[in-house]
């Protein structure tokens, strides 16, 4: 049975409104996380991000395809901006992760089993085709990092390695602080898999 140390850090470009949002939910035997980046930044992007967070909070343990569709419909109904998003769920006893990402959200696994996970093309609320959930095994030592495009996409592996020690909270904060572009909101979720 694994345990998960979780951390997140979100840094908005403008003081009052952030168009990126991160949610982590812990259950007895599962950890779920959700990262959203609404198009652009500022108040209009913030409205979309807020809607996504409230939909996640209102829908306990909903499957990810249904959640993506729910958010797609919610955005269209409220006529707010589209979002890109990444969702992960780790089953602690099965040591498996399910994930779904749409658009420019990066999900990577660092550690001995270094992998870039695949995102579906599209924008939830705008250019939407039904995605599906993918699965992967997770192992103690894995560090799962989700981030928005507010971080430089050139973030090199050896550069990021320097920030992977310490708690998940510290890692998330350091990744955002060191790699944010400063032209967009920036966000990062870190899940550290422990024995
Ligand atoms: Mn962005």
Boltz pocket constraint, residues with backbone or C-beta under 6 A from the ligand:
constraints:
  - pocket:
      binder: B
      contacts: [[A, 37], [A, 38], [A, 40], [A, 148], [A, 149], [A, 150], [A, 184], [A, 185]]
      max_distance: 6.0
